[in-house]
Amino acid sequence: MACSNMKTNFVDVIAIFNGEGNIRPLYIKIQGFDTVKIEHIVSKGDAPFTGRGNVIAYKCTYIYMNEQKILTLYYHIKDHVWTVPGLQNDAGRVYP
């Protein structure tokens, strides 16, 4: 799996896929935390730690407790999974 050597959390994402193959994440759910709506995609491109076209990096904004936050979300194309690096769930560092 492309993301097995990174410290990551697998996350649930609701996304839309258009007819041209573009992906837009709408909501993210991290185990043990609330589902949040992605307000805006600030940037999208190849993840810097992978070969071209293997992982798409989305820098997104969302609102949590009336405060705008930024999150980088990765879509692993070959594995069809979404990850957020460096997070821990209930027992670890508090997200967001």
C-alpha positions in Angstrom: 0.0 0.0 0.0 1.4 3.4 -1.0 0.7 5.0 2.4 2.0 2.2 4.7 5.4 3.9 5.4 3.8 7.2 6.5 2.4 8.0 10.0 -1.2 8.5 8.9 -4.8 8.0 9.9 -7.2 6.5 7.5 -10.4 8.6 7.4 -13.8 8.4 5.9 -14.6 10.9 3.2 -17.7 11.7 1.3 -16.7 13.1 -2.1 -18.1 13.7 -5.5 -16.5 12.5 -8.7 -17.4 14.4 -11.9 -17.5 13.1 -15.5 -13.9 14.3 -16.1 -12.6 12.2 -13.3 -12.0 15.1 -10.8 -12.5 14.4 -7.2 -13.9 16.9 -4.6 -14.0 15.9 -0.9 -17.2 17.3 0.8 -17.1 15.8 4.3 -14.5 14.1 6.5 -15.0 11.8 9.5 -12.1 10.9 11.7 -12.8 8.0 14.1 -13.7 9.4 17.5 -14.4 12.9 16.3 -17.3 14.8 14.7 -17.9 14.8 10.9 -16.9 18.1 9.5 -17.9 19.8 6.2 -15.1 20.9 4.0 -15.8 24.5 3.2 -13.2 25.3 0.6 -10.3 23.6 -1.2 -7.4 26.0 -1.0 -5.1 23.9 -3.2 -4.9 20.5 -4.9 -1.9 18.7 -6.4 0.5 15.8 -6.3 1.6 15.0 -2.8 5.3 16.0 -2.3 6.3 12.6 -0.8 5.2 10.4 -3.6 5.8 9.9 -7.3 3.7 12.0 -9.7 0.1 10.8 -9.9 0.2 8.4 -7.0 -1.4 10.6 -4.3 -3.5 13.8 -4.5 -3.0 16.3 -1.8 -6.0 18.6 -0.9 -5.4 21.6 1.4 -8.9 22.3 2.8 -10.6 24.7 5.1 -13.4 23.7 7.5 -15.2 25.2 10.4 -14.9 23.6 13.9 -16.4 25.3 17.0 -17.0 28.5 15.0 -13.3 28.7 14.0 -11.8 28.2 10.5 -9.2 25.5 10.4 -6.9 24.1 7.7 -6.4 20.4 7.0 -4.3 18.5 4.4 -6.1 15.5 3.1 -4.5 12.8 0.9 -6.3 10.6 -1.6 -4.2 7.5 -2.5 -5.2 6.7 -6.1 -4.1 3.1 -6.4 -5.4 2.1 -2.9 -8.6 4.1 -3.0 -8.1 5.4 0.5 -8.1 8.8 2.2 -5.5 9.7 4.9 -4.6 12.6 7.2 -1.0 12.5 8.3 0.1 12.9 11.9 -3.3 12.5 13.6 -4.1 10.3 16.5 -7.5 9.3 17.6 -9.3 9.4 21.0 -6.3 8.1 23.0 -3.8 10.5 21.4 -3.4 14.1 20.3 -6.7 16.0 20.1 -8.0 16.7 16.6 -8.5 19.2 15.2 
